[in-house]
Amino acid sequence: MEHLRSELSIVLGETLSRLECISEQPYASLYSLYDGKGHSLPLMAKYFNTKGIASQEGYKLSMLARESTVRMPTVYGLIVSQLPPQHEILLIERMGGVSVEAPTRTPARWQQLQDQIVAALLAWHRIDSHGLVGTVDSTQENNWPAWYKQRVEVWWSTLSYMRPERLTMEDHRFLFRCRQNLCALFDDFDDPCVLVHGNLSLSNMLKEAWSDQLLSMINPGRTLWAPREYELFRLSEEGPAEALLFRYLQQAPVAEGFIARRWLYMLWEEADRLIHTGRFNRARFDLAARSLLPWLE
């Protein structure tokens, strides 16, 4: 932390009194910056411990901002540090507001806020990829089922090689069944790839505390072009997130097969997280497996 504070003080040309970590992810940590008098600066530093991810997020933010109906954080600069350990820092705008996870003052305001979020999502989801699919650093001309099958094959091969202790033999068998039934699960799929946020959750949406109006969306994911259902599966938790999902589907329905595929996506997302970070949400994995099981039988 002290080395990072010194490094940022040199880059910004201003002595920083302290840094405050407000969000910690497996590959990145987000810091608030405070000047020599203890006042917060209007920018934040996102520290990446993996090379190349910072520039990808900067590009993704600029793509979303061009087509957005709400504010996106402005990117001020990218620092590629030569100090060990190797890291990169993205300097971005400090956004005001509170998380959409905080309850609204009235039910009517919650309905209004949902409509604002849906409108913001649809603005991105109307941008066609023209045949492209994939992540910021690896887009290709392909269809979604074929591209996703490629990803599943990579995850499966990696898990078979790693044999992580957190996955039981029963978990491996279930993942194998999902892999074998992948084509059947995509039977009714017919949705083009569009521009997606890629990390959609209530915690990544900010609103005004006093008016409950949507302000901005933050922390996008690395996926750039994907079908709408791959954006929406992250809203599968019971409560406000699921209510927002149903609100979206009332205005822009997707194929019925999404009922099963959202659990498929959740299952393999946990496998991906385990491979790349070593972290694993057992409860989320088991929920996805239980919910997907009827479609495999």
C-alpha positions in Angstrom: 0.0 0.0 0.0 2.8 2.4 0.9 4.6 1.7 -2.4 1.4 2.3 -4.3 0.8 5.6 -2.5 4.3 6.8 -3.3 4.0 5.7 -6.9 0.7 7.6 -7.4 2.1 10.7 -5.7 4.9 10.9 -8.2 2.6 10.3 -11.2 0.0 12.8 -10.1 2.5 15.4 -8.9 0.7 15.7 -5.6 1.5 14.1 -2.2 -1.2 11.7 -1.2 -1.9 11.3 2.5 -3.6 7.9 2.2 -5.4 5.4 0.0 -8.6 3.6 0.9 -9.5 0.3 -0.7 -13.2 0.3 -1.4 -13.5 -2.8 -3.6 -11.3 -5.9 -3.9 -11.7 -8.4 -6.7 -9.4 -11.3 -7.6 -7.6 -9.4 -10.3 -8.1 -5.8 -9.3 -8.5 -3.5 -6.3 -10.2 -0.1 -6.4 -8.8 2.8 -4.3 -10.1 6.2 -3.2 -7.3 8.8 -3.2 -6.8 11.6 -0.6 -4.6 14.7 -0.9 -2.2 16.0 1.7 -5.0 17.7 3.7 -7.1 14.5 3.8 -9.6 15.6 1.2 -10.8 13.0 -1.4 -9.7 13.6 -5.0 -12.2 13.4 -7.9 -10.5 10.4 -9.3 -9.9 6.8 -8.3 -7.1 4.3 -8.9 -7.9 0.7 -10.0 -4.9 -1.5 -9.5 -4.6 -4.6 -11.7 -2.2 -7.4 -10.9 -2.5 -9.0 -14.4 -0.9 -7.4 -17.4 -3.2 -6.1 -20.2 -6.5 -6.1 -18.2 -6.4 -2.4 -17.4 -6.2 -1.3 -21.0 -9.0 -3.7 -21.9 -11.3 -2.2 -19.2 -10.4 1.3 -20.4 -11.4 0.4 -23.9 -14.6 -1.3 -22.7 -15.6 1.9 -20.7 -15.1 4.1 -23.7 -17.2 1.7 -25.9 -20.1 1.7 -23.3 -19.9 5.5 -22.8 -20.4 6.2 -26.5 -23.7 4.3 -26.6 -24.9 4.9 -23.0 -27.9 6.8 -21.7 -26.3 7.1 -18.3 -22.9 8.3 -17.0 -20.0 6.0 -17.3 -16.7 6.7 -15.4 -14.3 8.8 -17.5 -10.8 7.2 -18.0 -8.1 9.8 -17.2 -5.0 7.6 -17.8 -3.2 4.3 -17.7 -0.1 3.6 -15.7 2.1 0.6 -16.7 4.4 0.3 -13.8 7.9 -1.1 -14.0 8.1 -1.6 -10.2 7.8 -5.2 -8.8 5.4 -6.9 -8.6 4.4 -6.1 -12.2 1.1 -4.2 -12.2 -1.0 -1.6 -14.1 -3.2 1.2 -12.7 -6.2 2.7 -14.4 -7.1 6.3 -13.3 -10.8 6.8 -13.6 -13.5 9.3 -12.5 -14.9 9.1 -9.0 -18.6 8.6 -9.4 -21.1 9.9 -6.8 -24.2 8.0 -5.6 -25.1 4.9 -3.7 -25.5 1.3 -4.8 -28.8 0.3 -6.3 -28.7 -2.5 -3.6 -29.9 0.2 -1.2 -33.8 0.1 -0.9 -35.7 2.9 -2.6 -37.9 5.2 -0.5 -41.1 4.0 -2.0 -42.3 1.0 -4.2 -43.2 3.5 -6.9 -39.6 4.7 -7.0 -38.3 1.2 -7.3 -40.5 0.6 -10.4 -39.3 3.9 -11.9 -35.6 2.9 -11.2 -36.1 -0.5 -12.8 -37.5 1.2 -15.9 -34.4 3.5 -16.0 -32.0 0.6 -15.7 -33.9 -1.4 -18.4 -33.7 1.6 -20.8 -30.0 1.9 -20.1 -29.4 -1.7 -20.9 -31.5 -1.7 -24.0 -29.5 1.2 -25.4 -26.4 -1.1 -25.3 -28.4 -4.2 -26.4 -29.5 -2.4 -29.6 -25.9 -2.2 -30.8 -25.4 -5.2 -33.1 -22.0 -6.9 -33.3 -22.3 -7.7 -37.0 -21.2 -11.2 -36.4 -18.5 -10.6 -33.8 -18.5 -12.5 -30.5 -16.1 -12.6 -27.5 -14.0 -10.7 -25.0 -12.3 -7.3 -25.5 -8.9 -9.0 -26.2 -10.3 -11.9 -28.3 -13.2 -11.1 -30.6 -13.9 -13.4 -33.6 -16.5 -13.9 -36.3 -18.6 -16.7 -35.0 -22.0 -17.6 -33.6 -22.6 -17.7 -29.9 -23.3 -21.4 -29.3 -20.1 -22.3 -31.1 -18.0 -19.7 -29.4 -19.4 -20.7 -25.9 -18.7 -24.3 -26.7 -15.1 -23.4 -27.3 -15.0 -21.7 -23.9 -16.5 -24.7 -22.2 -13.9 -27.0 -23.8 -11.1 -24.8 -22.5 -12.6 -24.7 -19.0 -13.1 -28.5 -19.0 -9.6 -29.3 -20.2 -8.1 -26.9 -17.6 -10.1 -28.4 -14.8 -9.2 -31.9 -15.9 -5.6 -31.0 -15.7 -5.7 -28.9 -12.5 -8.0 -31.2 -10.5 -8.8 -28.5 -7.9 -9.6 -29.9 -4.5 -12.7 -27.8 -4.1 -14.4 -29.7 -6.9 -15.6 -33.2 -5.9 -15.8 -36.2 -8.3 -19.6 -35.6 -8.4 -19.0 -32.0 -9.5 -16.8 -33.2 -12.3 -19.4 -35.7 -13.4 -22.1 -33.0 -13.5 -19.8 -30.7 -15.5 -19.2 -33.5 -17.9 -23.0 -34.0 -18.3 -23.4 -30.3 -19.0 -20.7 -30.4 -21.6 -22.3 -33.5 -23.3 -25.7 -31.8 -23.4 -24.5 -28.4 -24.5 -25.9 -28.6 -28.1 -29.4 -29.7 -26.8 -29.4 -26.7 -24.3 -28.9 -24.3 -27.2 -31.6 -25.9 -29.5 -33.9 -22.8 -29.5 -31.2 -20.2 -29.4 -31.7 -17.4 -32.0 -30.4 -14.1 -30.6 -27.7 -11.9 -32.2 -24.6 -10.8 -30.2 -24.8 -7.2 -28.9 -22.8 -4.8 -26.8 -23.0 -5.9 -23.2 -21.9 -4.5 -19.8 -20.6 -8.0 -18.9 -20.6 -7.7 -15.1 -24.2 -6.7 -14.4 -25.2 -6.6 -10.8 -27.1 -4.2 -8.5 -23.8 -3.4 -6.8 -22.4 -2.1 -10.1 -25.2 0.4 -10.5 -25.3 3.8 -8.7 -28.3 6.0 -8.0 -28.9 9.3 -6.3 -29.6 8.8 -2.6 -32.3 11.4 -2.3 -34.2 10.9 -5.6 -33.5 7.2 -6.4 -32.6 8.2 -10.0 -30.1 6.1 -11.9 -26.8 7.8 -12.1 -24.2 5.4 -13.6 -23.0 1.9 -14.2 -19.5 0.9 -13.2 -17.1 -2.1 -13.2 -17.8 -3.6 -16.6 -16.7 -7.1 -17.4 -14.3 -8.3 -20.1 -17.0 -9.7 -22.4 -17.6 -7.2 -25.3 -20.0 -8.9 -27.7 -22.5 -11.5 -26.4 -26.3 -12.3 -26.6 -28.6 -10.4 -24.1 -29.2 -13.6 -22.1 -25.5 -13.7 -21.2 -25.9 -10.2 -19.7 -29.1 -11.1 -17.8 -28.1 -14.4 -16.1 -26.3 -12.5 -13.4 -29.7 -11.2 -12.2 -30.8 -14.6 -11.1 -30.6 -14.0 -7.3 -34.0 -13.9 -5.5 -35.2 -10.5 -4.5 -34.6 -7.1 -6.2 -32.2 -8.6 -8.8 -34.7 -11.1 -10.0 -37.4 -8.5 -10.0 -35.2 -6.3 -12.3 -34.7 -9.4 -14.6 -38.5 -9.9 -15.0 -39.0 -6.2 -15.7 -36.5 -6.4 -18.5 -38.0 -9.6 -19.9 -41.5 -7.9 -20.0 -40.1 -5.3 -22.4 -37.6 -7.4 -24.3 -38.2 -11.2 -24.1 -35.5 -13.8 -24.8 -35.9 -17.5 -25.9 -37.5 -19.8 -23.4 -34.3 -21.9 -23.3 -32.8 -19.1 -21.2 -34.6 -20.6 -18.2 -32.1 -23.4 -18.3 -29.1 -21.7 -19.9 -28.9 -19.0 -17.1 -28.0 -21.8 -14.7 -25.5 -23.3 -17.2 -23.8 -19.9 -17.5 -23.7 -19.5 -13.7 -22.2 -23.0 -13.3 -19.4 -22.4 -15.7 -18.7 -18.9 -14.5 -17.9 -20.4 -11.1 -15.6 -22.9 -12.8 -13.9 -20.0 -14.6 -13.5 -18.1 -11.3 -12.0 -21.1 -9.7 -9.5 -21.6 -12.5 -8.3 -18.0 -12.7 -8.5 -16.9 -9.1 -8.7 -19.9 -6.8 -12.0 -18.6 -5.4 -15.1 -20.7 -5.5 -18.7 -20.0 -4.3 -20.0 -23.5 -3.4 -23.5 -22.3 -2.6 -23.8 -20.6 -6.0 -22.4 -23.6 -7.9 -24.8 -26.0 -6.1 -27.8 -23.7 -6.8 -26.9 -23.7 -10.5 -26.4 -27.5 -10.5 -29.8 -28.2 -8.8 -31.6 -25.7 -11.0 -30.1 -27.1 -14.3 -30.6 -30.8 -13.4 -34.2 -31.1 -14.7 -33.1 -30.1 -18.2 -30.3 -32.7 -18.2 -32.7 -35.5 -17.3 
